[in-house]
């Protein structure tokens, strides 16, 4: 699931900012995993146990899916094609 999402995000950016976009994706994945684990551990630590942790995780995933469905679609113009470098081989 992460590869298609990464490809979708990277396709929207010009090659000049690809490194910044990749760094932001990686950071968001790391923070999301840490926060998700912290929420699940907090929910499991109470009187609800592991069942409550799974419920919290399901609610978070459901909320994220709802947000993804409500976000606007891709708009604007696509990133420009890279400018060929003199002397570089042409891909076929």
N, C-alpha and C positions, 0 to 999 in steps of 0.2 A: 504494500500500500504506500510505503514511503517513496519508492522510486517514481511512480506516476505523479504523486504530488510534487516531488522535487522537480520533475521535468516540466510540469505545468507552470510552476513558479519561474523556473529559469528561462522558459520560452518567452516570457513577457519582458525580459530585460536585455538591453544591448550588451554585447560582449565586453565593453569597457567597464561595466559595473557587475560583471558575473561573479567576481570574487566577493564583493560586498553582499550580494544577494545570497550566495552560498553560505557565507558566514552567518547571516541573519537566520537562514533556515536551520542551520546546525544549532545555533544558540536557542532558538525557539523550541526545537526538539528536546534539547537538554533540560531547559527550564520546565517545559511541560511535563516531562517524565518525572522530574524531581518533585514538582508540586502535586502531580497525580499520586505518586507514591506516598507523599506526606499526608495527603487527604485520606488515602486508603488506610494507612497505618493509624491515623487519628480515629477514624471511624471504627476500625477493628479493636482499638484499645479500650473503647467504652464497653458498655454492657451488651452491645449488639453483636460483637464477635465478627467472624469472617463473613457471615451473611450480610451484615450491615455494610461491610467494606465493599462487597460486590454490588450492593444496591447503590451506594454512593458512586462507584465507578460507572454503573449503568446510567445513572442520572447525568453524570458529567458527559458521557459519550452521547447520550440523547440530546443534551443541550448543545453540544458542539455540532451535531448533525443538523439541528434546527437552525443554528446560526449560519451554517454553510449553505443551507437551502434558501435562506432569506437574503444572503449577500447578493449584490448585483453581479451579473455576468461580465464577461470580458468586454471591455469597451476600449475605444481608442485605436491607434494604429499599431501594427506590429513593429517589433524592433527592426531597424534597418539591417540589410545584409552586410556582412563584413567586407571591407575594402580589400581587394587582392593586393598582395605585396609583390613588388617587382622581383622576378626571378624565382618565385615560389611555384611548386608544381600545382597544376590545376586538377582538382578532384574530378573524377569521372563518374 
